[in-house]
Every structure is written in structure tokens, then in C-alpha cells.
Amino acid sequence: MAKEQLQNLTEAMYYILLTLTEPRHGYAIMQEVEKISQGSFVVGPGTLYRLLARFEKENIIRQYDDDGRRKSYLITEKGYEMLQAEYQRLKQLVESSKNTLE
């Protein structure tokens, strides 16, 4: 994953990492993304598994369990720091927009 892509997460990246603060397998991740986004964002299996592979390669997530049928993943410290940084960036965007848009 290019360094530029790691500075600002896409919506899919953000939601996937957010769900992995607890161990989850692929289908559970897709369900949780839809739940926490209140249905406004749905991640498809192709996007999900491509990002999981990239995140694992970059040590952003790690495999937590493999029961033979499905693998569960969990965010690493590096991934959590990225998630926190993105949260702060998004919060700042909203704050700096309030005077103009309200």
C-alpha cells in the first residue's frame, strides 16, 4: 500500500478498521460495517478481502484465529494509531466547516 494511501483512509478502509477493534471474520465485518454506518455504506466481498490482504501485509491488522472455515482478524497497534489519526482528521474537517455550513 502506498504511503499516500495510508495518510487518508477511504470510507471502506475506515469502517473495516473500526470493526476490527474486536476479532471478526469477513462476513461479520460486512454486517458490522452496515450496522455502524446505519446502512449508508455497504462493503462488498471483493473490496473487503482485497483490503484485508493489504492491511495484513502492512501489519495494520493481524490474523486472530483460523478455524479452518474462516479466518478472524484484529487491528494491530499500528492500525489503531491510523484509525485514531483518521478520526481526528475527520473531526477537524467537520469542526472547520461548522461556521460555513450551519
N, C-alpha and C positions, 0 to 999 in steps of 0.2 A: 504494500500500500504506500503510495507516495506521501511524503511528509506533508504536502499541502492538503491532502485529503484528511489527514489526522488533525489539522488545526480546527476545522469546522466540520462537524458531523452532519451527514444528511439526516432527514427525518427517520428513515429506516434504521440507520446506524444508532441514532439516539434512542429510539424506542427499544431496539433489541438489547442494547446495553442496559437500559433501565430495567428490563425484565430479568436480566441475569444477575441482579443483586441477590437472587435466590436461585439455587440449581433448577434448571428446566431443560427439557428436551424440546426438539423442534416444534412439534405440534402445540405443546403447551406455550411456547414462546409466541407463536402466531395468535393463539387465543388471548394471551395476556396483553399483547400489543393492541389488539382490537378493543379489549376491555378498558385499558388505561387511557386509550385515545378516545374513548366513548364512541367507537365506531367510525371516527373520522379518518382513520388510517388503517389499512389492511396490508400486511406484508405477505407476499406470495412465497411459495416454497423455493422457487429459483433464486430470488433475491436473498431470502433467509439463509439458505445453505451456502451460497457464494460468500456472503458476509461472514458467516460463522467460520468458514475455512480461512478467510483472510484475517479475521480477528485472532484466531488461534495461532496462525503463522506469526503474527506480530506480537504475541504474548499479551493480548488485550483481554482475552478470555482463555480459560483452560477447560479441558475435558474433566468433568467431575465424576462421571460414572458411565459405564457401558454394560448394560445387562444382556447384551447380545442382540436385542431387538432395537434398542435405541440408545443414543448417547445423550447424556445430560452435560450441560456446560454451566460455568460460573465465571463471573467477571473477576479479573485479577486486580491487584493494587494499581497497576498502570492503567487499566481500563477504567477503574473507578475515578482516578485522577482526571482522565479525559472526559468522563461523564460530568464530573463536577465543574470542570472548566467550561464545558459547553453550556451547562445550566447557568453559570454566571454570565456568560456571553449573551445568552438569550434574555436573561433578566435585565441586563443593561440595555439591550435593544428596546425592550418594552418600556423601561423607565425613560429612556431618552425620547421616546415617541409620544409619551403621555400628553405633554403640553400642546403638541401639534394636533393630535387626533381626538382629544377629549373636549 
